[in-house]
């Protein structure tokens, strides 16, 4: 099965948007001194950022 780069590119965009949304939520939680929630949200942000980075790397290897 051939890799659908347009689909992968779309998913990379979604990952980036999700990462940005989690970042905003985490920063707001941190400002509100809700450090437990902020910590978890920042952990999700890091995981999504890593997934985005790997997706972009895969896309770049196929071009």
Buried (B, 14 or more C-beta within 10 A) or exposed (E): EEEEEEEBEEBBEEBBEBBEEBBEBBBEBBEEEEEEBBEEBBEBBEEBBEBBEEBBEEBEEEE
